[in-house]
Amino acid sequence: MRTALIAWDYPPSPSGLSTAAREIAESLAEQGCDVTVFSGDRTGTSMSDGVRIVGCAIEERSALGRLRTYAGIGHLAAPRRFRDAVLSAHAAVPFDVVEATNWYAPAALLAGRRDLPLVTRNSTPASWSRDSRLSPRNRVDAWAADRLERRQAHGSAALISNTAEHGRRIADLYRLDARRPHATIGLSLSQAVLRRAGAATYPPAQDPLRILFVGRAEARKGFRELMDAIVQVAQEADAGSVANFRVDLLGVPDRDLPETLSPSARRRIFALGRQPDAMLFDLYEAAHIVAAPSRYESFGLVYQEAIAFGRPILASGEDPSAREFVGQTGAGLLASATTGRAIAECLRDMLTSDTLRAELRLKALKAAGTFSRATLGRQTIEVYEQAVAGHRDTGWARAR
């Protein structure tokens, strides 16, 4: 099977979407698929671990680059660039299927084509990561992004979500009918993660204990509430009632830190910005606790990585993925709500008890290894085959 995979970025670019794209692409290649990734973060063509990568970056001074500067309509620039690149390759040697993320709808202009079925794999929709306080321009942008995501979903021959709960919420958001195939397939962890995680030991109790947060400083991630909790617990650390600690923020630059941080909290926080995988692995190895109090995760890659490394997780019970991967396995503690007070209660318990951290680590290690590339690749091919067959037999597709 010949597959086109559209990705906003691809490793070594350090993001959750790029990591997912690599796992999907390489799992398919290992199953014998001919895989081409069209990546928006680079130019040129290259090969990596059996996967062909075609760069689709937009030059700022080009017509599409100028189009991107306009509110609303600017969201069409990247889908246009991806469409042209995919169709050019498709004309030379046809693809059987194209896959893309739903996030900001990079395949919106390929949706519904009669000659090329589209499969959309659902990450977190743009609207679920958006600050509610938007300027008029950003409201136009948000409206356009949401419309394009819905267009792509409705023009897809099949969809994939990482958990059943995520699939239900996506179907409600995009108003999808039940006849459209919608599979549940979990992502795998990279071989590099599994190698490092398998060799990682747990650091001894020390001063300071290390807490790791991986992600962006956004409301969905519970970042502001985590910072509120750090302020509360930092005062207790100063008083000696809980262990001293430091917080490593991977993916968060200094400019995104709240101005309301107390001096006690601020001197314990290290905002590291975006970093390559090598630093991510080092930070997991050094961490005593992984703090991930998200309100919602489409899958929860951080949960899975922390579990693989055997690190106790502080998560939020609001997130269905956290309830599944952290709560059901016992690999961490679930805050009763995504609030500073509730997060602080869990963090306090984890900082004051070496025994608790050891128990959570053992449960995390027991839960490790749930998802493999072999499973990801086989299940994805099954969806592709269903999409190709259904695409021929239904009236969903419209000639473009």
C-alpha positions in Angstrom: 0.0 0.0 0.0 1.3 3.5 -0.9 0.5 6.1 1.7 0.8 9.8 1.9 1.0 11.2 5.5 0.6 15.0 6.0 2.4 16.4 9.1 2.9 19.9 10.4 6.4 18.9 11.5 8.5 15.8 11.7 11.5 14.7 13.9 13.9 16.1 14.8 11.4 18.9 15.4 10.4 18.4 19.1 6.6 18.3 19.3 3.9 15.8 20.2 2.5 15.9 16.6 5.9 15.3 15.0 6.5 12.3 17.4 3.1 10.9 16.5 3.8 11.3 12.8 7.0 9.4 13.1 5.4 6.6 15.0 2.6 6.3 12.4 5.0 6.5 9.4 7.6 4.1 10.7 5.0 1.6 12.0 3.5 1.6 8.5 6.9 1.2 6.8 7.7 -1.8 9.1 4.5 -3.4 7.8 5.7 -3.0 4.2 3.9 0.2 3.2 5.5 2.7 0.9 5.2 5.9 3.1 5.8 9.5 2.0 5.5 12.2 4.7 4.7 15.7 3.5 6.1 17.9 6.3 5.4 21.6 6.8 8.6 22.4 8.7 11.3 21.9 6.0 12.2 22.0 2.3 13.8 19.4 0.1 13.4 15.6 0.0 15.1 13.1 2.3 14.8 9.5 3.6 14.7 8.5 7.2 14.3 4.9 8.5 12.5 3.8 5.3 10.2 6.8 5.1 10.4 9.4 2.3 10.0 13.0 3.6 9.0 15.8 1.3 9.4 19.3 2.7 6.4 21.6 2.3 7.5 24.8 4.1 6.0 28.0 2.8 8.4 30.8 1.9 7.4 34.0 3.7 7.8 36.2 0.7 5.8 33.8 -1.6 2.1 34.3 -2.5 1.1 31.7 0.0 3.4 33.3 2.6 1.6 36.6 2.1 -1.7 34.8 2.2 -0.9 33.5 5.7 -0.8 37.0 7.1 -4.5 37.6 6.5 -7.0 36.7 9.2 -9.2 33.7 8.5 -8.4 33.1 4.9 -4.7 32.7 5.9 -5.5 29.3 7.2 -5.9 28.1 3.6 -2.2 28.7 2.8 -0.9 25.5 4.3 -3.7 23.2 3.1 -3.1 24.6 -0.4 0.6 23.9 -0.2 0.0 20.4 1.1 -2.6 19.7 -1.6 -0.4 20.8 -4.4 2.6 18.7 -3.1 0.5 15.6 -2.6 -1.3 15.8 -5.9 1.9 16.3 -7.8 3.4 13.2 -6.3 0.0 11.4 -6.8 0.0 12.2 -10.5 3.5 10.6 -10.9 2.9 7.5 -8.8 -0.7 7.2 -7.3 -1.2 6.9 -3.6 -3.8 4.5 -2.2 -4.7 6.7 0.7 -3.7 10.0 2.4 -3.7 10.6 6.2 -3.6 13.8 8.1 -4.2 15.2 11.6 -7.4 17.1 12.3 -5.5 19.9 14.1 -5.9 23.0 12.0 -7.0 20.8 9.0 -3.9 20.5 6.9 -5.7 18.2 4.4 -8.9 20.3 4.2 -8.4 20.9 0.5 -7.9 17.2 -0.2 -11.1 16.2 1.6 -13.8 14.5 -0.5 -11.7 13.7 -3.6 -13.0 10.8 -5.7 -9.5 9.7 -6.6 -7.8 9.7 -3.2 -9.5 8.7 0.1 -8.6 10.7 3.1 -8.2 9.3 6.7 -8.1 11.9 9.5 -6.4 10.9 12.8 -7.8 13.1 15.5 -5.5 14.9 17.9 -6.8 17.7 20.0 -9.0 20.1 18.0 -7.7 23.7 17.7 -10.7 25.0 19.7 -9.8 22.9 22.7 -6.4 24.5 23.1 -7.6 28.1 22.5 -7.6 30.9 25.1 -11.2 32.2 25.5 -10.0 35.8 25.5 -9.6 36.4 21.8 -9.1 39.6 19.9 -11.5 40.3 17.0 -8.8 39.1 14.5 -8.2 35.9 16.4 -11.9 35.2 16.6 -12.0 35.3 12.8 -8.9 33.0 12.7 -10.6 30.7 15.2 -13.8 30.5 13.2 -11.9 29.7 10.0 -9.8 27.0 11.7 -12.9 25.3 13.2 -14.7 25.4 9.8 -11.8 23.8 8.0 -11.4 21.1 10.6 -15.1 20.2 10.2 -14.8 20.3 6.4 -11.8 17.9 6.6 -13.7 15.5 9.0 -16.8 15.4 6.8 -14.7 14.8 3.7 -12.8 11.9 5.2 -13.5 8.3 4.2 -12.6 7.2 7.7 -11.3 8.7 11.0 -9.1 7.4 13.8 -9.1 8.5 17.4 -6.7 7.4 20.1 -9.3 6.5 22.7 -13.0 5.7 22.5 -13.9 8.7 24.6 -11.9 11.0 22.4 -13.7 9.5 19.4 -17.1 10.3 20.9 -16.2 13.8 21.7 -14.8 14.4 18.2 -18.0 13.0 16.6 -20.0 15.4 18.7 -17.8 18.4 18.0 -17.8 17.9 14.2 -21.4 16.5 14.1 -20.3 13.3 12.3 -22.9 10.7 11.4 -22.5 7.2 12.8 -22.1 5.6 9.4 -18.7 7.0 8.8 -15.9 4.5 9.9 -14.3 5.8 13.1 -11.7 3.5 14.7 -9.9 3.6 18.0 -6.1 3.1 17.7 -3.6 4.0 20.4 -0.2 5.4 19.4 3.0 3.7 20.1 6.1 5.0 21.9 9.3 5.5 19.8 12.0 2.9 20.0 14.4 5.6 21.3 12.0 6.3 24.2 11.7 2.6 25.0 15.4 2.0 24.9 16.2 4.9 27.2 13.2 4.1 29.5 14.2 0.4 29.8 17.6 1.3 31.0 16.5 4.2 33.4 16.8 3.7 37.1 14.8 5.8 39.6 16.9 8.7 41.1 17.5 8.5 44.9 15.7 11.0 47.1 17.8 14.1 47.1 17.6 17.9 47.7 15.9 19.1 45.6 13.4 16.5 44.4 12.7 17.1 40.7 9.3 17.7 39.1 9.0 17.6 35.3 6.3 19.3 33.2 6.2 18.6 29.4 4.0 20.7 27.2 2.8 24.3 26.4 1.7 26.9 28.8 -1.9 26.7 27.9 -5.2 26.3 29.7 -5.9 22.8 28.4 -2.7 21.6 30.0 -3.6 23.0 33.4 -0.5 25.1 33.4 -1.7 28.1 35.3 -3.2 25.9 38.0 0.0 23.9 38.2 1.9 27.2 38.8 -0.7 28.2 41.5 0.0 24.8 43.2 3.8 25.4 43.0 3.3 28.8 44.7 1.4 27.1 47.6 3.8 24.2 48.0 6.9 26.4 47.7 5.8 28.2 50.9 5.6 24.9 52.7 9.0 23.9 51.4 10.5 27.1 52.7 8.9 26.2 56.1 10.4 22.7 55.9 7.0 20.9 56.0 7.6 19.3 52.6 10.7 18.4 50.8 12.6 20.9 48.8 12.0 20.7 45.0 12.6 22.2 41.6 10.4 22.3 38.6 11.6 21.7 35.0 9.3 23.1 32.3 10.1 21.6 29.0 8.3 23.4 26.1 7.7 26.5 28.2 9.8 29.6 27.7 10.4 32.3 30.4 8.0 34.7 28.7 5.1 32.3 29.3 5.6 32.2 33.1 2.8 34.0 35.1 3.9 37.4 36.5 2.1 36.5 39.8 4.7 33.8 40.8 6.1 34.4 44.2 9.9 34.7 44.6 9.9 31.4 46.4 8.2 29.6 43.5 10.2 31.5 40.8 13.6 30.4 42.1 12.4 26.8 41.9 11.2 27.0 38.3 13.4 26.4 35.3 11.6 27.3 32.0 13.6 25.4 29.3 11.6 26.1 26.2 11.6 23.6 23.3 14.4 21.2 23.4 15.5 18.0 21.4 14.5 14.5 22.4 17.9 13.9 24.0 17.1 16.5 26.7 13.6 15.2 27.1 15.0 11.7 28.0 17.6 13.2 30.4 14.8 15.1 32.1 12.6 12.0 32.4 15.6 10.1 33.9 16.2 12.9 36.4 12.6 13.4 37.4 11.1 12.1 40.7 7.6 13.2 39.6 6.0 14.0 36.3 3.3 16.7 36.6 0.7 16.6 33.8 -2.6 18.1 35.2 -4.3 18.4 31.8 -8.0 19.1 31.5 -8.0 17.0 28.3 -5.6 15.0 26.2 -6.5 13.3 23.0 -4.2 10.4 24.0 -1.8 11.5 26.6 1.7 10.9 25.2 3.3 12.4 28.4 1.4 9.8 30.5 2.7 7.0 28.3 6.3 8.3 28.4 6.2 8.8 32.1 4.9 5.3 32.6 7.6 3.8 30.4 10.2 5.6 32.5 8.5 4.4 35.7 7.9 8.0 36.9 5.0 8.7 39.3 2.5 11.0 37.6 0.4 13.9 38.9 -2.6 14.2 36.6 -6.1 15.6 36.7 -9.2 13.5 37.1 -11.0 15.8 34.7 -9.1 14.1 31.8 -10.6 10.8 30.5 -7.2 9.7 29.3 -5.7 10.4 32.7 -8.4 8.3 34.3 -7.6 5.5 31.9 -3.8 5.6 31.8 -3.0 6.9 35.3 -6.0 6.2 37.4 -6.7 2.6 36.3 -3.1 1.6 36.3 -2.3 3.3 39.6 0.8 4.9 38.1 0.1 8.2 39.8 -2.3 10.5 41.7 -5.4 12.2 40.1 -6.2 15.6 41.4 -10.0 15.9 42.1 -10.1 18.9 39.8 -7.8 21.1 37.7 -7.4 23.7 40.4 -4.3 25.0 42.2 -5.6 23.7 45.6 -6.4 20.1 44.3 -3.1 19.8 42.4 -1.2 21.1 45.5 -2.8 18.4 47.7 -1.5 15.6 45.4 1.9 17.3 45.0 2.2 17.6 48.8 1.6 13.9 49.3 4.1 12.9 46.6 6.8 15.2 48.0 6.5 14.1 51.6 6.4 10.3 51.1 9.3 8.3 49.6 7.2 5.2 50.1 4.3 6.6 48.0 6.6 7.5 45.2 8.1 4.0 45.2 4.7 2.4 45.1 3.6 4.6 42.2 6.8 3.8 40.3 6.2 0.0 40.7 2.7 0.4 39.3 3.9 2.5 36.4 6.5 -0.1 35.5 3.9 -2.8 35.6 1.7 -0.8 33.1 4.6 -0.1 30.7 4.7 -1.5 27.2 0.9 -1.3 26.4 1.2 0.0 22.8 3.6 -1.3 20.1 4.5 -0.2 16.6 3.4 -3.6 15.3 -0.2 -3.1 16.6 -0.3 0.5 15.5 0.8 -0.4 11.9 -1.5 -3.4 11.5 -4.6 -1.5 12.9 -3.9 1.5 10.8 -3.6 -0.5 7.6 -7.0 -2.1 8.4 -8.5 1.3 8.6 -6.9 2.3 5.3 -8.3 -0.8 3.6 -11.7 0.0 5.0 -11.4 3.6 3.8 -10.4 2.6 0.3 -13.2 0.1 0.0 -15.8 2.3 1.4 -14.6 5.3 -0.6 -15.4 3.4 -3.8 -18.8 2.2 -2.7 -20.3 5.4 -1.1 -21.4 8.8 -2.3 -19.3 10.7 0.3 -16.7 11.6 -2.2 -17.2 14.6 -4.6 -14.9 15.2 -7.6 -12.6 18.1 -7.1 
